Amino acid sequence: MDVIANELIKYTDSPSKVQRKQIALELITKYKHLKEVLGSGTDGWEERIRDKMKNVRRLGRAKDASSSSSSGARKRSIAQSSLAMQNQKAKRGEVNWSPIIPDGEDDNTLKEHTEVMKKELKKKNTPNVDLIKERMEITYAQRRKLINSKPLIIEVQENYPALFSPCEIGNEFKRLTDTELHKTFESSLSKAASKILSEVKLKPQLLPIVMKHLQIEDKTVAALLVLPVVFGNESFFKLYEEETSRDYVVDAAENADLFVAVIGDVMKPKCCYIVVEKHIVFDTANIISSASSLFGLLYACNIHYTTTTLETYTFIQKFCMKLSDILKTPRRVRTFVEKIRE
């Protein structure tokens, strides 16, 4: 994307929809392996070009504010140089990977903002969510610097406890990808639920494992439960029908993989724990928000897909969230998507 942006900025920093379409077509024509199996084959690339140039314009404006007398050529130079700081390691459709610290902020003021949020969360009454969202926005660049250094989850949680809630994970995902997390996830899954279930029923080898899920009346929940099984990731959800303590859930974790522990009936769970690195980071009220929150956490905390989770998360990323990348989609994911699109 940096190569495309560097060329585009020579002519315009705001390509039209037609121009974005043409660029995407030329890209997949020259590099056929980049053609997407989903949609028209260029939809994701058009969105990435749009988002990339939006970010270039944003960074250019930030630089221009400190040098308003710059010429047009100077502005293009600033926008180009900003690319060197932006998205150097973004690999999963992120558009705001390594932002710059806001004007007027420094290490001391940013530390003050984090302390304000920590104090707000400790209040007995409901925390001021608007204040927290505002301070999380201001400290985003500082937080990405920490997260991109790949710390342990517990370290991120100690520094930014406000991040660990379904609401704020959604906000962080929006900052990072310019995509709504929870609404997009549930909407995409709901629309495809019937076809997902129909396709799973045609796989006799899976029926003994998923039969109980197929009997659930809510098709969206049923589809969500069978998807990890389809892609060989049966540990995505761990279901506990009876009351289970937090300690038991953590102790029963076999490795450091992420998973959702659902306590009680899947339709009306008592709680859904998000478990990472043998540590419960937060909980959610229902199984759908737990799954979208878990996926959002991968992005928010820069956690890579593992071998066992690759196909499940790739399906969510590319099919549900429509976030493209340059990596080849696993064959089983491509085949399954083609089947449910027939």
NUNUSE-179799 format. One record per residue (C-alpha): residue number from 1; residue in one letter; x, y, z. Coordinates in pm, whole numbers, padded with zeros to 5 digits, always signed. Last residue first. Layout:
BEGIN
+-----+---+--------+--------+--------+
:   k : r :      u :      v :      w :
+-----+---+--------+--------+--------+
: NUM : A :      X :      Y :      Z :
...
+-----+---+--------+--------+--------+
REM end
This chain:
BEGIN
+-----+---+--------+--------+--------+
:   k : r :      u :      v :      w :
+-----+---+--------+--------+--------+
: 342 : E : -02342 : -02024 : -00429 :
: 341 : R : -02190 : -01781 : -00178 :
: 340 : I : -02183 : -02038 : +00103 :
: 339 : K : -01982 : -02275 : -00114 :
: 338 : E : -01734 : -02013 : -00237 :
: 337 : V : -01668 : -01905 : +00121 :
: 336 : F : -01601 : -02266 : +00224 :
: 335 : T : -01358 : -02320 : -00064 :
: 334 : R : -01167 : -02000 : +00007 :
: 333 : V : -01143 : -02082 : +00379 :
: 332 : R : -01021 : -02436 : +00309 :
: 331 : R : -00766 : -02303 : +00062 :
: 330 : P : -00608 : -02058 : +00306 :
: 329 : T : -00630 : -01696 : +00182 :
: 328 : K : -00299 : -01577 : +00040 :
: 327 : L : -00159 : -01277 : +00221 :
: 326 : I : -00180 : -00929 : +00069 :
: 325 : D : -00451 : -00812 : +00309 :
: 324 : S : -00823 : -00743 : +00302 :
: 323 : L : -01057 : -00643 : +00583 :
: 322 : K : -01415 : -00734 : +00490 :
: 321 : M : -01516 : -00777 : +00858 :
: 320 : C : -01722 : -01093 : +00814 :
: 319 : F : -01558 : -01249 : +00509 :
: 318 : K : -01198 : -01127 : +00524 :
: 317 : Q : -01130 : -01093 : +00895 :
: 316 : I : -01378 : -01350 : +01025 :
: 315 : F : -01267 : -01610 : +00770 :
: 314 : T : -00901 : -01530 : +00841 :
: 313 : Y : -00971 : -01565 : +01213 :
: 312 : T : -01111 : -01915 : +01174 :
: 311 : E : -00841 : -02020 : +00927 :
: 310 : L : -00546 : -01900 : +01134 :
: 309 : T : -00663 : -02028 : +01474 :
: 308 : T : -00465 : -02354 : +01494 :
: 307 : T : -00152 : -02212 : +01329 :
: 306 : T : -00164 : -01900 : +01546 :
: 305 : Y : -00303 : -01564 : +01441 :
: 304 : H : -00086 : -01275 : +01558 :
: 303 : I : -00170 : -01050 : +01852 :
: 302 : N : -00128 : -00678 : +01790 :
: 301 : C : -00317 : -00572 : +02105 :
: 300 : A : -00605 : -00385 : +01938 :
: 299 : Y : -00606 : -00620 : +01640 :
: 298 : L : -00626 : -00946 : +01832 :
: 297 : L : -00858 : -00777 : +02084 :
: 296 : G : -01105 : -00706 : +01806 :
: 295 : F : -01131 : -01078 : +01736 :
: 294 : L : -01199 : -01153 : +02101 :
: 293 : S : -01451 : -00869 : +02119 :
: 292 : S : -01632 : -01000 : +01810 :
: 291 : A : -01652 : -01346 : +01967 :
: 290 : S : -01763 : -01219 : +02308 :
: 289 : S : -02021 : -00990 : +02146 :
: 288 : I : -02177 : -01293 : +01980 :
: 287 : I : -02166 : -01509 : +02295 :
: 286 : N : -02345 : -01269 : +02523 :
: 285 : A : -02284 : -01045 : +02825 :
: 284 : T : -01912 : -00990 : +02797 :
: 283 : D : -01607 : -01050 : +03015 :
: 282 : F : -01262 : -00902 : +03060 :
: 281 : V : -00891 : -00992 : +03053 :
: 280 : I : -00917 : -01340 : +03200 :
: 279 : H : -00555 : -01461 : +03204 :
: 278 : K : -00406 : -01785 : +03078 :
: 277 : E : -00229 : -01591 : +02801 :
: 276 : V : -00566 : -01457 : +02686 :
: 275 : V : -00912 : -01555 : +02813 :
: 274 : I : -01225 : -01356 : +02724 :
: 273 : Y : -01491 : -01470 : +02971 :
: 272 : C : -01857 : -01503 : +02873 :
: 271 : C : -02100 : -01475 : +03164 :
: 270 : K : -02428 : -01607 : +03296 :
: 269 : P : -02503 : -01719 : +02945 :
: 268 : K : -02850 : -01674 : +02795 :
: 267 : M : -02839 : -01839 : +02452 :
: 266 : V : -02520 : -02032 : +02524 :
: 265 : D : -02670 : -02165 : +02849 :
: 264 : G : -02420 : -02147 : +03135 :
: 263 : I : -02066 : -02007 : +03142 :
: 262 : V : -01909 : -01947 : +02802 :
: 261 : A : -01527 : -01943 : +02808 :
: 260 : V : -01399 : -01760 : +02501 :
: 259 : F : -01053 : -01841 : +02371 :
: 258 : L : -00708 : -01698 : +02314 :
: 257 : D : -00412 : -01932 : +02302 :
: 256 : A : -00164 : -01943 : +02594 :
: 255 : N : -00194 : -02315 : +02652 :
: 254 : E : -00409 : -02581 : +02817 :
: 253 : A : -00648 : -02342 : +02990 :
: 252 : A : -00813 : -02545 : +03268 :
: 251 : D : -00643 : -02336 : +03537 :
: 250 : V : -00790 : -02017 : +03388 :
: 249 : V : -01146 : -02152 : +03375 :
: 248 : Y : -01114 : -02303 : +03722 :
: 247 : D : -00989 : -01974 : +03866 :
: 246 : R : -01282 : -01785 : +03715 :
: 245 : S : -01524 : -02019 : +03886 :
: 244 : T : -01772 : -02240 : +03703 :
: 243 : E : -02150 : -02260 : +03734 :
: 242 : E : -02271 : -02540 : +03507 :
: 241 : E : -02300 : -02561 : +03129 :
: 240 : Y : -01935 : -02475 : +03072 :
: 239 : L : -01863 : -02426 : +02702 :
: 238 : K : -01513 : -02360 : +02577 :
: 237 : F : -01521 : -02163 : +02253 :
: 236 : F : -01227 : -02116 : +02015 :
: 235 : S : -01100 : -02458 : +02132 :
: 234 : E : -01261 : -02644 : +01840 :
: 233 : N : -01035 : -02477 : +01588 :
: 232 : G : -01043 : -02723 : +01298 :
: 231 : F : -01184 : -02477 : +01046 :
: 230 : V : -01535 : -02623 : +01036 :
: 229 : V : -01525 : -02657 : +01415 :
: 228 : P : -01447 : -02284 : +01451 :
: 227 : L : -01756 : -02207 : +01238 :
: 226 : V : -01999 : -02432 : +01428 :
: 225 : L : -02054 : -02203 : +01726 :
: 224 : L : -02097 : -01886 : +01522 :
: 223 : A : -02346 : -02055 : +01291 :
: 222 : A : -02558 : -02165 : +01588 :
: 221 : V : -02549 : -01816 : +01740 :
: 220 : T : -02661 : -01662 : +01410 :
: 219 : K : -02923 : -01932 : +01356 :
: 218 : D : -03097 : -01867 : +01687 :
: 217 : E : -03303 : -02184 : +01728 :
: 216 : I : -03014 : -02399 : +01851 :
: 215 : Q : -03043 : -02755 : +01719 :
: 214 : L : -02740 : -02717 : +01493 :
: 213 : H : -02524 : -02655 : +01799 :
: 212 : K : -02603 : -02997 : +01946 :
: 211 : M : -02521 : -03166 : +01616 :
: 210 : V : -02185 : -02991 : +01589 :
: 209 : I : -01940 : -03262 : +01694 :
: 208 : P : -02125 : -03571 : +01567 :
: 207 : L : -02213 : -03377 : +01248 :
: 206 : L : -01859 : -03284 : +01150 :
: 205 : Q : -01765 : -03597 : +00954 :
: 204 : P : -02104 : -03588 : +00781 :
: 203 : K : -02027 : -03254 : +00611 :
: 202 : L : -02345 : -03157 : +00425 :
: 201 : K : -02497 : -03020 : +00745 :
: 200 : V : -02209 : -02772 : +00761 :
: 199 : E : -02313 : -02624 : +00427 :
: 198 : S : -02670 : -02566 : +00541 :
: 197 : L : -02550 : -02408 : +00865 :
: 196 : I : -02325 : -02162 : +00682 :
: 195 : K : -02599 : -02085 : +00432 :
: 194 : S : -02847 : -02002 : +00709 :
: 193 : A : -02594 : -01789 : +00901 :
: 192 : A : -02468 : -01575 : +00610 :
: 191 : K : -02678 : -01264 : +00678 :
: 190 : S : -02641 : -01302 : +01056 :
: 189 : L : -02263 : -01340 : +01035 :
: 188 : S : -02224 : -01024 : +00830 :
: 187 : S : -02453 : -00821 : +01058 :
: 186 : E : -02294 : -00954 : +01378 :
: 185 : F : -01938 : -00872 : +01270 :
: 184 : T : -02020 : -00535 : +01117 :
: 183 : K : -02214 : -00422 : +01423 :
: 182 : H : -01945 : -00536 : +01669 :
: 181 : L : -01636 : -00396 : +01500 :
: 180 : E : -01713 : -00077 : +01306 :
: 179 : T : -01431 : -00026 : +01057 :
: 178 : D : -01178 : +00259 : +01033 :
: 177 : T : -00908 : -00007 : +01086 :
: 176 : L : -00707 : +00114 : +01387 :
: 175 : R : -00934 : +00382 : +01530 :
: 174 : K : -01241 : +00165 : +01469 :
: 173 : F : -01073 : -00132 : +01639 :
: 172 : E : -00993 : +00094 : +01935 :
: 171 : N : -01357 : +00202 : +01964 :
: 170 : G : -01478 : -00159 : +01950 :
: 169 : I : -01222 : -00262 : +02212 :
: 168 : E : -01356 : +00032 : +02413 :
: 167 : C : -01713 : -00096 : +02409 :
: 166 : P : -01632 : -00464 : +02464 :
: 165 : S : -01412 : -00377 : +02765 :
: 164 : F : -01039 : -00398 : +02815 :
: 163 : L : -00907 : -00068 : +02682 :
: 162 : A : -00986 : +00113 : +03007 :
: 161 : P : -00716 : -00087 : +03184 :
: 160 : Y : -00448 : +00094 : +02985 :
: 159 : N : -00109 : +00063 : +03157 :
: 158 : E : -00179 : -00248 : +03364 :
: 157 : Q : -00383 : -00401 : +03084 :
: 156 : V : -00102 : -00353 : +02833 :
: 155 : E : +00139 : -00519 : +03074 :
: 154 : I : -00102 : -00810 : +03134 :
: 153 : I : -00129 : -00861 : +02758 :
: 152 : L : +00245 : -00922 : +02733 :
: 151 : P : +00437 : -00665 : +02531 :
: 150 : K : +00469 : -00674 : +02151 :
: 149 : S : +00661 : -00348 : +02080 :
: 148 : N : +00366 : -00255 : +01860 :
: 147 : I : +00153 : -00241 : +02174 :
: 146 : L : +00368 : +00024 : +02343 :
: 145 : K : +00389 : +00251 : +02039 :
: 144 : R : +00023 : +00189 : +01971 :
: 143 : R : -00060 : +00314 : +02321 :
: 142 : Q : +00135 : +00638 : +02272 :
: 141 : A : -00046 : +00703 : +01945 :
: 140 : Y : -00387 : +00627 : +02101 :
: 139 : T : -00339 : +00850 : +02407 :
: 138 : I : -00566 : +01131 : +02280 :
: 137 : E : -00835 : +00888 : +02162 :
: 136 : M : -00825 : +00697 : +02490 :
: 135 : R : -00863 : +01030 : +02671 :
: 134 : E : -01180 : +01115 : +02476 :
: 133 : K : -01324 : +00763 : +02513 :
: 132 : I : -01260 : +00773 : +02888 :
: 131 : L : -01428 : +01111 : +02926 :
: 130 : D : -01729 : +00993 : +02726 :
: 129 : V : -01749 : +00672 : +02930 :
: 128 : N : -01772 : +00858 : +03262 :
: 127 : P : -01736 : +00566 : +03501 :
: 126 : T : -02050 : +00422 : +03664 :
: 125 : N : -02044 : +00483 : +04039 :
: 124 : K : -01783 : +00333 : +04265 :
: 123 : K : -01503 : +00520 : +04093 :
: 122 : K : -01195 : +00309 : +04017 :
: 121 : L : -01238 : +00342 : +03640 :
: 120 : E : -01216 : +00721 : +03662 :
: 119 : K : -00890 : +00699 : +03855 :
: 118 : K : -00734 : +00481 : +03585 :
: 117 : M : -00859 : +00718 : +03313 :
: 116 : V : -00712 : +01024 : +03484 :
: 115 : E : -00382 : +00840 : +03526 :
: 114 : T : -00370 : +00763 : +03153 :
: 113 : H : -00434 : +01131 : +03070 :
: 112 : E : -00160 : +01248 : +03308 :
: 111 : K : +00085 : +01010 : +03141 :
: 110 : L : -00005 : +01165 : +02806 :
: 109 : T : +00062 : +01512 : +02949 :
: 108 : N : +00407 : +01407 : +03071 :
: 107 : D : +00511 : +01215 : +02759 :
: 106 : D : +00412 : +01503 : +02531 :
: 105 : E : +00091 : +01650 : +02388 :
: 104 : G : +00036 : +01990 : +02227 :
: 103 : D : -00007 : +01845 : +01878 :
: 102 : P : -00131 : +01486 : +01882 :
: 101 : I : +00129 : +01203 : +01888 :
: 100 : I : +00176 : +01051 : +01542 :
:  99 : P : -00003 : +00735 : +01436 :
:  98 : S : +00152 : +00388 : +01401 :
:  97 : W : -00103 : +00144 : +01263 :
:  96 : N : -00378 : +00374 : +01140 :
:  95 : V : -00507 : +00200 : +00825 :
:  94 : E : -00507 : -00162 : +00939 :
:  93 : G : -00609 : -00417 : +00676 :
:  92 : R : -00436 : -00717 : +00828 :
:  91 : K : -00065 : -00663 : +00766 :
:  90 : A : +00039 : -00330 : +00918 :
:  89 : K : +00412 : -00348 : +00976 :
:  88 : Q : +00531 : -00016 : +00832 :
:  87 : N : +00181 : +00128 : +00870 :
:  86 : Q : +00286 : +00491 : +00905 :
:  85 : M : +00620 : +00647 : +00987 :
:  84 : A : +00763 : +00621 : +00636 :
:  83 : L : +00426 : +00722 : +00500 :
:  82 : S : +00467 : +01059 : +00670 :
:  81 : S : +00752 : +01134 : +00432 :
:  80 : Q : +00512 : +01117 : +00138 :
:  79 : A : +00258 : +01347 : +00300 :
:  78 : I : +00532 : +01596 : +00384 :
:  77 : S : +00669 : +01590 : +00031 :
:  76 : R : +00321 : +01643 : -00113 :
:  75 : K : +00278 : +01945 : +00111 :
:  74 : R : +00617 : +02083 : +00004 :
:  73 : A : +00516 : +02059 : -00362 :
:  72 : G : +00199 : +02255 : -00284 :
:  71 : S : +00403 : +02524 : -00108 :
:  70 : S : +00449 : +02551 : +00269 :
:  69 : S : +00334 : +02869 : +00440 :
:  68 : S : +00113 : +02683 : +00686 :
:  67 : S : +00404 : +02498 : +00847 :
:  66 : S : +00292 : +02357 : +01182 :
:  65 : A : -00063 : +02295 : +01062 :
:  64 : D : +00076 : +02142 : +00742 :
:  63 : K : +00213 : +01847 : +00938 :
:  62 : A : -00127 : +01756 : +01081 :
:  61 : R : -00292 : +01818 : +00745 :
:  60 : G : -00049 : +01578 : +00575 :
:  59 : L : -00116 : +01312 : +00837 :
:  58 : R : -00489 : +01334 : +00772 :
:  57 : R : -00443 : +01338 : +00395 :
:  56 : V : -00221 : +01029 : +00408 :
:  55 : N : -00477 : +00859 : +00634 :
:  54 : K : -00754 : +00920 : +00385 :
:  53 : M : -00519 : +00796 : +00115 :
:  52 : K : -00476 : +00465 : +00296 :
:  51 : D : -00848 : +00434 : +00368 :
:  50 : R : -00947 : +00479 : +00002 :
:  49 : I : -00670 : +00248 : -00120 :
:  48 : R : -00773 : -00014 : +00136 :
:  47 : E : -01138 : +00014 : +00039 :
:  46 : E : -01057 : -00031 : -00331 :
:  45 : W : -00836 : -00329 : -00244 :
:  44 : G : -01118 : -00494 : -00050 :
:  43 : D : -01367 : -00454 : -00331 :
:  42 : T : -01126 : -00574 : -00603 :
:  41 : G : -01212 : -00943 : -00646 :
:  40 : S : -01575 : -00871 : -00722 :
:  39 : G : -01691 : -01008 : -00387 :
:  38 : L : -01473 : -01259 : -00201 :
:  37 : V : -01207 : -01473 : -00364 :
:  36 : E : -00978 : -01174 : -00372 :
:  35 : K : -00735 : -01121 : -00658 :
:  34 : L : -00383 : -01080 : -00515 :
:  33 : H : -00258 : -01402 : -00678 :
:  32 : K : -00323 : -01242 : -01019 :
:  31 : Y : -00052 : -00980 : -00974 :
:  30 : K : -00065 : -00772 : -01294 :
:  29 : T : -00439 : -00803 : -01338 :
:  28 : I : -00496 : -00780 : -00961 :
:  27 : L : -00317 : -00445 : -00945 :
:  26 : E : -00460 : -00302 : -01266 :
:  25 : L : -00810 : -00375 : -01139 :
:  24 : A : -00736 : -00212 : -00802 :
:  23 : I : -00601 : +00100 : -00971 :
:  22 : Q : -00907 : +00122 : -01197 :
:  21 : K : -01148 : +00084 : -00905 :
:  20 : R : -00966 : +00351 : -00705 :
:  19 : Q : -00983 : +00586 : -01004 :
:  18 : V : -01357 : +00526 : -01047 :
:  17 : K : -01418 : +00589 : -00676 :
:  16 : S : -01222 : +00915 : -00699 :
:  15 : P : -00863 : +00955 : -00582 :
:  14 : S : -00802 : +01207 : -00302 :
:  13 : D : -00429 : +01265 : -00249 :
:  12 : T : -00376 : +01340 : -00615 :
:  11 : Y : -00110 : +01323 : -00886 :
:  10 : K : +00227 : +01257 : -00718 :
:   9 : I : +00036 : +01131 : -00412 :
:   8 : L : -00080 : +00833 : -00616 :
:   7 : E : +00270 : +00696 : -00668 :
:   6 : N : +00367 : +00707 : -00300 :
:   5 : A : +00023 : +00570 : -00206 :
:   4 : I : +00062 : +00269 : -00434 :
:   3 : V : +00409 : +00192 : -00298 :
:   2 : D : +00290 : +00239 : +00062 :
:   1 : M : +00000 : +00000 : +00000 :
+-----+---+--------+--------+--------+
REM end
